[in-house]
Amino acid sequence: MVEILDTNVIIRHLTEDNLDQSQRARGIFHNVESGAREVYLSEGVLVETAQVLSSKALYNLPREKICTDLAHLLRLRGLSCSHRRAYQRATELYRIASHLSFGCASHTQSACEWRRF
């Protein structure tokens, strides 16, 4: 059974800002990484995760860290998503194009992916 991945679970895993929730999130991602658990990542959750992590009012993480974390997330064995290649390219575009939000990078790459069909 595939579960829908929530932004809060990703944030807890990546930031470890709440001990109890972070430990539970770490357990989830350990199982996703091994393939013992299957989760689905929507574009909305991916974009929201990047927005929360980059927000000056919240975590204010550097783009490089966000990109590294999201790239790792997208490689997990038990993670599925609708446009993995586009999201991976969006991560790279976000890394190098400081004028773009992650949402814009994702939409740009999704449009490029759509044009290939």
Backbone as numpy.savetxt, mean C-alpha at the origin, in Angstrom:
# Nx Ny Nz CAx CAy CAz Cx Cy Cz
-10.63 -18.27 1.64 -11.46 -17.09 1.64 -10.57 -15.84 1.64
-10.82 -14.95 0.72 -10.06 -13.71 0.61 -10.72 -12.64 1.48
-9.91 -11.99 2.29 -10.40 -10.92 3.16 -10.03 -9.57 2.54
-10.85 -8.57 2.80 -10.58 -7.22 2.31 -9.63 -6.53 3.30
-8.54 -6.02 2.79 -7.55 -5.35 3.63 -7.99 -3.92 3.92
-7.86 -3.50 5.16 -8.27 -2.18 5.62 -7.04 -1.29 5.83
-7.19 -0.02 5.56 -6.10 0.94 5.73 -5.53 0.89 7.14
-6.39 0.82 8.15 -5.91 0.84 9.54 -4.98 -0.31 9.85
-5.25 -1.47 9.29 -4.37 -2.63 9.52 -2.99 -2.37 8.92
-2.98 -1.81 7.72 -1.69 -1.50 7.07 -0.93 -0.45 7.87
-1.62 0.60 8.28 -0.98 1.68 9.05 -0.41 1.15 10.36
-1.18 0.33 11.07 -0.68 -0.23 12.34 0.57 -1.08 12.09
0.56 -1.86 11.02 1.70 -2.71 10.70 2.95 -1.88 10.36
2.77 -0.85 9.54 3.92 -0.08 9.08 4.46 0.90 10.11
3.59 1.44 10.96 4.04 2.46 11.91 4.31 1.92 13.31
3.70 0.80 13.64 3.83 0.22 14.98 3.56 1.25 16.07
2.52 2.05 15.87 2.22 3.14 16.80 1.24 2.75 17.91
0.72 1.55 17.85 -0.19 1.05 18.88 0.20 -0.39 19.14
0.78 -0.67 20.28 1.39 -1.97 20.54 0.45 -3.14 20.28
-0.73 -3.12 20.85 -1.66 -4.24 20.70 -2.10 -4.41 19.25
-2.54 -3.31 18.64 -3.01 -3.39 17.25 -1.87 -3.70 16.29
-0.70 -3.18 16.56 0.46 -3.44 15.71 0.87 -4.92 15.75
0.80 -5.52 16.92 1.13 -6.95 17.03 0.14 -7.79 16.25
-1.15 -7.44 16.32 -2.16 -8.18 15.55 -1.95 -7.99 14.06
-1.65 -6.76 13.66 -1.40 -6.47 12.24 -0.17 -7.22 11.75
0.87 -7.26 12.57 2.09 -7.98 12.21 1.79 -9.47 11.97
0.93 -10.03 12.81 0.54 -11.43 12.63 -0.21 -11.65 11.33
-1.09 -10.72 11.00 -1.82 -10.81 9.74 -0.85 -10.78 8.57
0.06 -9.81 8.57 0.99 -9.67 7.45 2.00 -10.80 7.38
2.34 -11.38 8.50 3.21 -12.55 8.48 2.53 -13.68 7.70
1.25 -13.87 7.97 0.50 -14.92 7.27 0.26 -14.58 5.79
0.09 -13.31 5.49 -0.07 -12.89 4.09 1.24 -13.12 3.34
2.34 -12.78 3.98 3.65 -12.95 3.34 3.93 -14.42 3.02
3.54 -15.31 3.91 3.78 -16.74 3.69 2.75 -17.36 2.76
1.66 -16.63 2.51 0.59 -17.17 1.67 -0.46 -17.94 2.44
-0.32 -18.02 3.76 -1.28 -18.74 4.59 -2.60 -17.97 4.72
-2.56 -16.69 4.41 -3.76 -15.85 4.48 -3.83 -15.04 3.20
-5.04 -14.94 2.64 -5.21 -14.18 1.40 -6.02 -12.93 1.68
-5.50 -11.80 1.20 -6.18 -10.52 1.36 -6.25 -9.80 0.02
-7.24 -8.94 -0.11 -7.40 -8.12 -1.31 -7.14 -6.67 -0.94
-6.32 -6.00 -1.74 -5.99 -4.59 -1.54 -6.63 -3.77 -2.65
-7.54 -2.88 -2.29 -8.18 -2.01 -3.29 -7.31 -0.79 -3.54
-7.55 -0.15 -4.67 -6.81 1.07 -5.00 -7.10 2.15 -3.95
-8.34 2.25 -3.51 -8.69 3.25 -2.50 -7.91 3.09 -1.21
-7.76 1.86 -0.76 -7.01 1.60 0.47 -5.53 1.90 0.27
-5.00 1.56 -0.89 -3.59 1.84 -1.18 -3.35 3.36 -1.19
-4.21 4.10 -1.86 -4.08 5.56 -1.94 -4.24 6.18 -0.54
-5.24 5.73 0.20 -5.46 6.27 1.54 -4.26 5.99 2.44
-3.68 4.82 2.32 -2.50 4.48 3.12 -1.37 5.46 2.85
-1.10 5.72 1.57 -0.05 6.68 1.22 -0.37 8.08 1.74
-1.63 8.47 1.64 -2.03 9.80 2.12 -1.84 9.93 3.63
-2.23 8.92 4.37 -2.09 8.96 5.83 -0.61 8.98 6.21
0.18 8.14 5.59 1.60 8.07 5.93 2.34 9.36 5.58
1.92 10.04 4.51 2.61 11.27 4.08 2.05 12.53 4.73
0.89 12.43 5.37 0.24 13.60 5.95 1.13 14.30 6.98
1.31 15.59 6.79 2.11 16.37 7.75 1.46 16.39 9.13
0.15 16.26 9.18 -0.58 16.28 10.45 -0.54 14.92 11.16
-0.18 13.86 10.43 -0.20 12.53 11.04 1.21 11.95 11.16
1.69 11.26 10.14 2.98 10.57 10.24 4.13 11.29 9.55
3.83 12.04 8.50 4.82 12.83 7.78 6.07 12.02 7.39
5.84 10.81 6.92 6.97 9.96 6.52 7.52 10.40 5.17
8.81 10.22 4.96 9.40 10.59 3.67 8.87 9.69 2.54
8.81 10.24 1.35 8.34 9.48 0.18 9.12 8.17 0.00
10.40 8.24 0.18 11.23 7.05 -0.02 10.78 5.90 0.89
10.49 6.21 2.15 10.04 5.18 3.10 8.66 4.66 2.69
7.77 5.56 2.32 6.43 5.15 1.90 6.53 4.23 0.68
7.33 4.62 -0.29 7.48 3.81 -1.51 8.08 2.45 -1.22
9.08 2.41 -0.37 9.70 1.14 0.00 8.68 0.24 0.69
7.93 0.80 1.62 6.92 0.01 2.35 5.81 -0.48 1.43
5.31 0.39 0.55 4.23 -0.01 -0.35 4.72 -1.03 -1.38
5.94 -0.87 -1.86 6.49 -1.83 -2.82 6.60 -3.21 -2.18
7.04 -3.25 -0.92 7.13 -4.53 -0.20 5.73 -5.13 -0.04
4.78 -4.31 0.34 3.41 -4.76 0.52 2.87 -5.39 -0.77
3.12 -4.76 -1.89 2.61 -5.24 -3.18 3.25 -6.55 -3.63
4.37 -6.92 -3.03 5.03 -8.18 -3.38 4.60 -9.36 -2.51
3.78 -9.13 -1.51 3.41 -10.21 -0.60 2.65 -11.31 -1.32
3.00 -12.53 -1.02 2.46 -13.72 -1.68 0.93 -13.82 -1.60
0.37 -13.54 -0.45 -1.06 -13.71 -0.24 -1.89 -12.47 -0.53
-1.27 -11.44 -1.12 -1.98 -10.21 -1.42 -2.42 -10.20 -2.88
-3.67 -9.90 -3.10 -4.14 -9.73 -4.48 -4.71 -8.33 -4.63
-4.65 -7.83 -5.85 -5.21 -6.52 -6.18 -5.51 -6.51 -7.67
-6.29 -5.54 -8.08 -6.77 -5.56 -9.46 -5.73 -5.13 -10.49
-4.80 -4.28 -10.13 -3.82 -3.76 -11.09 -2.42 -3.68 -10.46
-1.90 -4.80 -10.07 -0.62 -4.84 -9.35 0.50 -4.09 -10.10
0.64 -4.36 -11.39 1.72 -3.70 -12.14 1.55 -2.18 -12.14
0.32 -1.73 -12.32 0.06 -0.28 -12.31 0.37 0.31 -10.94
0.04 -0.39 -9.87 0.32 0.10 -8.53 1.83 0.11 -8.26
2.53 -0.89 -8.77 3.99 -0.91 -8.60 4.62 0.26 -9.35
4.14 0.52 -10.56 4.66 1.66 -11.33 4.27 2.98 -10.65
3.08 3.04 -10.06 2.65 4.24 -9.35 3.58 4.52 -8.17
4.00 3.48 -7.51 4.94 3.64 -6.39 6.24 4.26 -6.87
6.73 3.80 -8.01 7.97 4.36 -8.57 7.77 5.79 -9.04
6.63 6.06 -9.68 6.34 7.42 -10.14 6.24 8.37 -8.95
5.58 7.94 -7.90 5.45 8.76 -6.68 6.83 9.04 -6.07
7.71 8.08 -6.16 9.07 8.22 -5.60 9.83 9.35 -6.33
9.69 9.42 -7.65 10.51 10.36 -8.42 9.81 11.68 -8.76
8.49 11.71 -8.69 7.74 12.92 -9.07 7.18 13.60 -7.83
7.97 14.44 -7.23 7.59 15.04 -5.95 6.38 15.96 -6.06
6.00 16.35 -7.25 4.83 17.22 -7.43 3.52 16.44 -7.47
3.58 15.12 -7.53 2.38 14.29 -7.61 2.03 13.67 -6.27
0.74 13.63 -5.98 0.28 12.85 -4.83 0.29 11.37 -5.24
0.19 10.49 -4.28 0.14 9.07 -4.64 -1.12 8.77 -5.43
-2.23 9.44 -5.09 -3.47 9.24 -5.83 -3.31 9.58 -7.30
-2.66 10.71 -7.59 -2.42 11.09 -8.99 -1.51 10.09 -9.69
-0.48 9.65 -8.99 0.44 8.66 -9.57 -0.30 7.36 -9.88
-1.17 6.96 -8.97 -1.93 5.72 -9.16 -2.91 5.84 -10.33
-3.62 6.96 -10.40 -4.57 7.15 -11.49 -3.85 7.21 -12.83
-2.71 7.87 -12.87 -1.92 7.96 -14.10 -1.51 6.58 -14.58
-1.01 5.78 -13.66 -0.55 4.45 -14.05 -1.70 3.52 -14.38
-2.83 3.67 -13.70 -4.01 2.86 -14.03 -4.51 3.19 -15.43
-4.46 4.48 -15.79 -4.87 4.87 -17.14 -3.93 4.29 -18.18
-2.65 4.28 -17.88 -1.68 3.67 -18.80 -1.95 2.19 -18.95
-2.28 1.53 -17.87 -2.59 0.10 -17.89 -3.85 -0.16 -18.72
-4.85 0.69 -18.57 -6.11 0.55 -19.29 -5.87 0.68 -20.80
-5.00 1.58 -21.19 -4.74 1.81 -22.61 -4.08 0.60 -23.28
-3.48 -0.28 -22.52 -2.82 -1.46 -23.08 -3.79 -2.53 -23.54
-5.05 -2.46 -23.08 -6.03 -3.49 -23.43 -6.52 -3.30 -24.84
